[in-house]
């Protein structure tokens, strides 16, 4: 099935999310849509899937104009979409989820789940999905849940599959398996629109790459194009994708975690007996698929979790049981994973956000009042130092792009001497150019002697920054390995294999014994 988007424009008031976009997807082709977060990729696909009406433009299927009034029309035309956040009912079985909205019935109007099970098994066998129709979805690994979403689309006879950031929640092994599934689907004549900002994966899987920047198509590239060329198309300028980082020279161990456990409100151990150290002048990266205890670990350090046992010490001082403000005053800088909710007050000005952790300290506070001149001077200095792109220091922080919001958070946390710096997902939703800047600044903090903890689900980022890497799986520590370790070892650990076994298996594979 051939799919064409011609002159697609989508406006939300005065905001032009998509601007006269042309796109052609040929049968049996992986057509990647590459762009930074906020470039307009997902908006364009929501137009294609019938979730948004285009303001202007036309969609054609096999050279015939079509109009989609909703996802049902798109599915009827042979278009399926696997969203970044799965649309599954966790307590339903695979068969029940697949049947939902597409129920097969038999005489008397009774639901015919057996027919659905048969179709699931047929598709699963055809593409090697290995999915049990009677399994309960919430009991399945994330990678298998994603396969259920693909099966849902194939059961509805999808000829074009839209995959929106499909590798964001997968381990490296699951990512490789997905790329293999995509190859099988295209070999069978299906077309795939692959939406991503990950250059390595886009180059590995694509037949054609279309790059979108600020709502416009800025170029079409061949997968063999240099990675730097694709990155430059994404951001509109030349960028460096390699970090000039000298080997660490760790000093004294000043941060220690011992037998740390965090319980959720339901009693489940989301962090289970963690122990590790971080020395001055080194970066420890915490790796793992999202949802394996990373968030709760950083929140426990910051005093944001209630049910915490064990010990966390900084410079010999216990942090467990202390309030957030006390932890901050102990010298901990913290960049939370969700900057818009936890890192910034969107309605406050940039200047005000830059002093949220010191608003009651000199020189910003004078008794019960604030010093506007000191606040303004600090803002001007930090905006210049961190290259924050804003109309003015008085602009609301919520009006800034994601990368500039992150720079504001980072500038605030680096505005005082630190004894520990923690950054959770430090470059999530950040453009390539800002990533380059933020990575350099984090390494500079390390080189200044600060212990640094980075939490990231992006393996490329972990390998770029880390001196040592700790991997979490279901709240437990699989081990700590050097920052030079291979992606294969990390992938095995992220899937629950202890470090010593992962290292041994990788060694055997490299030696040709497996």
N, C-alpha and C positions, 0 to 999 in steps of 0.2 A: 504493500500500500504506500503510495506517495503522498506526502503531507507538505503543504505549503502555507506559510504565513506571509501575507503581503501587506506591507505598510501598516503593521499593527501599532497603534498608539493607545495608551491607557493613561488617562488623567484622573487624579483624585483632587478635585478643586484646582488650585494653581500648580500642584505638583504633577510633573510629567514623569511617570514611572517608566513607561516605554514610549520611545519616540521613533515612529516610522520604521519598525523593525521588519526586515525580510529574512525568511529562513526556509530552507528546503531540506526535507529529510527523505532520502531515497530508501526503497525497500532493502532490507538486509544490512542496514548501515547503523553504526553507532555515531551519532552526531552529538558532540559534546558542546555544552553551553558553559563557557568559562567566564568567570567574573568574580569580583569581590562581593562580599556581603553588602546588600543594598544596591547592587548594580542594576537590578530589575529582572533577574533570571526567573525567580519564583513567580513574580507578577505575570510575566509572559506566559509561563506554563499554566497558571491559574486561568488566564484568558483562554488558552488552548483547551483546557479541561472543562470549560463552561462555568467555572466558579465566578469569573468576572466577565462582564460584557465589554468588548473593546469599544473605546471611544471612536476610533477610526480603524479602517483596514478590513481585510478579508482573510478567511481561512478556506483553503481548498483541500479536498480529499480526492485523490485520483483525478485532478484537474477540474473538479466540480465544486462550486462555492457551497459552503455549508454554514448553518447558523446553530450555535449551541446555546440553549437556554438554561442549561444546567449540566452537571456531570452525567446524568442519564443519557442525554443526547450524545455526549462525547463517547461514552461507552458503547452506545448503539452504533456509532460510526467506526468503532474499532480502536479507540484510544483508551488506554488504561494508565493510571498514575499511582506510583508508590510514593507516598508522602514521607518527608524526613521524620515526622512523628507518626508512628503507625496508627491506622484507624481500625484497631482490633478491640473486641470485647474480651478482656483478660479471662473471665470466668467461663467463657464459651469454649467448646472444642474447636479444633481446626475446621471440621465439617460445618459446624453451626456458623462460624464466622464467614466461611466461603458462601454459604447458602443465604446469609442475611442480605435481603434486598434483591435476591435472585433465586427465590425459593422454587425448587422443583416439587411439584405436587402430583399425587395420584388420585384415583377415583375417590369422590367424596370430599375433595379439597384437602386431603391429609398431606402433611409435609413428607416428602420422600427424601430423607437424608441418605438412604442407601445409594441412590443415583449420584448424589453429590460426592459421597465417599468414593464411588467407582471412578468418577471423573478426576478426583484429587489423586488417586493412586495412579491413574493412567498418565497424568501430567508429571507426577513425581518420578515415575519410572522413566519417562521419556527424557527428562532433563537431569536426572540424578539428584533430585531434591532431598530424598530420604525424609519425607514428612508423613507422620502417622495421622490419618484423618480424625482419630478419636482422642488424640492428645489434647489436654487443656492448654490453651495458649499461654497462660501465665507461668506454666511449668517449663516452657521452651526457652532455650537460649535466644538472645536477640537476633543472631544470624538466621535461625530457623524461623522466627517470627517474620522476618523480612521475606523469606521464601513463601510464607503463607500469603503475604500481601501480593507477591508476584503471581501465585496460583490463583488468587481471587480475580486478578485481571485476565489471566489466560482462560479461566473458566468462562468468562464473559466474551471470549473470542477476540481479545485485544490483538491487533496487528502492530500497533505502535505503543511502546511502553515508555512512560516518563518516569525517570528515577531521580528524585530530588535529594541531593546530598546523601546518597545511599550508604556511603562508607563512614559517616560521622559517628555511628554507634558500634562499629564492628572492630574486632581484633584484626591484626594483620592476616591471620589464617582465614578468617571469615571474609575479609576483603578479597583475598586471592580467589577464594571459592566463588564469590559473587562475580568477579571478572570472568571466571571460567564459565559460569552460567550465562553471562551476557554473550560470550562467544558462541555458545550452543544455540541461544535464541536467534542470533543474527544468522547463523548457518542454516537455520530453519526458515529464514525469510522474514523474521520479525525485525522491526526497526526500533532503535532505542535512542531516546533523548536523555543524555547523561548530564545532569546539572552538578557542577562541582567547582570548588576553588583550589583543589589540590592538583598541582601541576603534574606531579609524578604519575598519578593515576590517570589523569586525562590523556597524557602522552602514551600511556601503556595500552589503553583500550580503544582509542578513537580512530575513526576513519576520516572524520572532518571535525575541525574545532572552530566554533564561532565565538568570538570574544565580545562581551558587552561591557561597556563602561558608562556609568551615569545614564542608563536607560537607552543607549544607542549602540548599534553594532559598529565596532571600530576596526574590525578586521576578521578575516577568515584565514586559518592557518592549517598547514599540514602537520600531523603528529610528529614528523621528523624535525620540525622547527626547534631551534635551541630554546631551552627552558627560559633563558634570560630574555629572549625575544617575546615569548608569551607573557612573562611577568611585566615587561615594559608596556605591552599592549593593554594589560589589565589596569595599570596605574597611570599610564600616560607619560612616563619618563623612564630613564634607565635606572635600574636598581641592582644592587648586589645581593645575590642569594647565598653567599657564603660568609660566615662570620669569622673575622680575624680574632681568634681567641687563643691566647697563650695557655700552656698547661698551668693548672692550679698549683699554688704553693700553700697548702693548708697549714694553719697554725694550731692554736689551742682549741680543743673541743669545748665549746661553751654552751651548746644546746643539746640536751639529752631527753629522750622519751623512753620510759620504762613501763612495760606491761600495761600499755594504755588500752582501755576498753571504753567504748561508748555504746550505750543502749538506747534504742529507739523507744518511743512511748509504748509500743506493743511488746517490749521486752526483748526484741531481737538485737543481737550484737552486731552493729553495723561497723564497728571497729573492734577487732578481736585480738587483744594481747600484743600490740605493736611495741617494739623496742628498736630504737636507732639513735645515732648521734649525727650532729653536723658540726664541722669545725669552722673556725674563722677562715675566710678566704677560699671557700669551696661552694659549689652548687650541687645540692642533692635534688634530683628530679624524682617526683613521685609519678609513676606511670600506671596505666591501667585503663580499662574501658570505663566510661562514665557510669557511676552508680555502684562502685565497689568500695566505698568508704572514704574516698578522697575528700569530699565536701565535709563530712563529719569530722575527719581528722583535723583539717584546718580550723574548723569552728571550735573544736575542743581546745586547740592551742590558744585561740583568741578569747576563750571564755564564753562562747556562744552556745554551748551545749550544756544541758542540765545533768544528765546521767553519765558522769565520767568517773572512772576509777583509774588508778595508776599514778604515774608521776611525770610531770613535764617541768624541766628546770632550765633556766636561762641564767648563765653566770652564777650558778649555785642557788638561785632563788626559785622557789616553787611557784608555778603559775596555775596549777589546778585549784579551782575554788575561788580564783580572783575574778573581779569584774573586768569587763572589756576595757574600760578606761584605765584600770590599773595595768593591764597587759600592754596597752599602748604606751603608757608612761614608763614601763620597764624597758622600752626601746624596741618594740616590735612594730615593723611596718607591714601592712596587710593590703593586698589588692584582691578583692573578692571575685568570684567567678562571674557574678552577674553585676556588672558595673552600674547598670541603669537602676537596679532595685536596691543594691547594698552598698555601692561605691559612691554614688552621687545623689544629690537632691536636684532633680531636673529643673525645678522652678527657681532654684537659687542661681545666682550669677556664677560665672567662672571664678571670679575673685573670691566669692564666699566659699565655694567648694574647695578652693585651694587652702583654706585654713580650718576646715571642719575638725581636724584633730588638734588644733592649737588655738581655737578662737578665744579661749579664756586665758591665754598666756601673753606675756609681753613679747613683742611690742604691740600686739593687736588689741589687747585689753588694757583699759585704763580704769581701774576700779570696776564699776558696774557698767561702764560704757565701752564702746569699741573705738578704735582710732582709724577712721576711714583712710587717712593718708598712708598709714602703715599697711593696711589691707591692699590698697591700690599699688603701692610700691612692690610688695611681694608678688602680686599678680603679674605686673609688668615684667619682673625678673624671670618668673617661672614660665610665662608664656614665651618669652624669648629663648630661654634655655632649652625648653622641650619642644620648641617649634609648634606650638598649639595654634592651629588655624581657626581663628575666631574673629568676628567683626570687632569685638572689643571685650575687655575684661568684665564689662557689665552685662554681656549677653547671657541669657539663660543657658546653663550647661546642657539642658535637654535638647537644644537646637543644634548642637555640634554633631559631626559625624562620629561613628563608633570609634574610629582610630583616635580622633582628637579627644573624645571623652576619656579614653583609656590613658592618654597622655596626661590629662588633668589629674586623674587618680594617681598615676605613677609619680607625677611631679609633687603632689601633696605628700605622698609617703616618703619620698626622698628629700623632703625639705628640712629634715632634722637628722642628727646623728642616730644611726640605728645599731642595735646589737643583734638583730635578726630581721631578715626580710623574707616575706612569704608572698608569692604571687600565684593565684589560682587561675588557670586558663588565661595567661597574661596577654595573649594575642587573639583570643576568640572574637570573630567578627571584625578583625582589624585588617586594613589593606596592607598589601605587600610592602609598600614603602614605610609604613609606620612600624611594621614588624621588624624591619631592618634597624630602625632607630631604637625601639624598645629593647631588642636583644642586646644591642651594644651598651645600653645604659645599665641593664641588669649585670652584664659581665663587668662593667666598670665598678659597680657596687661590690661585686665579689673581689675584684682586684684591690679595692680599698680595705679589704680585711673583714667584710661583713659575712657571716654565715647566711646562705641563701637557700630557700626551699622553693622549688618550682613544681606546681601541680599542673599536668597537661595530659590531655588525651591524644594530642598530636605527636606521633612518634618522631616525625621530622624535627619538631621543636625540641623534644626531649634529647635526641641525639646531638642536636646543634649546641645545646646549652650545658648539658650535664657533665659534671666531673664524676659523679656516681649516680646510679639509678636504682631506686627502690620500686618494686612492682607490687601493687595490691590486687588481691583477688578475693572477693566476698569478705572484705574487711580484714583479711589476714595478709601478712607479709610473705611473699614468695621468695624473697631474698634481695640482696643488694649486690649489684654488679658494676663493673667499671663503665664509664661513659662511652668507651670505645667498643662496647659489646655489639654484636650483630643484631639486625632487626629480627632474624629468625629466633634467636634466644629470647628476646623480649616478647615476641609473639607467643611462644610456648608458655612463658611465665604469665602473660596476661590471660591465658586460657586455663591457668590453675596449676601449672607444673612448677615445682620448686626449682630454685636457681641451679643447684648442683646437677639435677637431672637434665634440665634444659641445656646447660653447658655441655654435658656429656653427650647428649643426643646430637646437638649441633656439631660437635667435634667428630662424631662417628659419621654423620652425613657428609661432612667435608672430606673425611678420609675415604669415602666411598664404601663404607661398611653397611650402610642402610639404603 
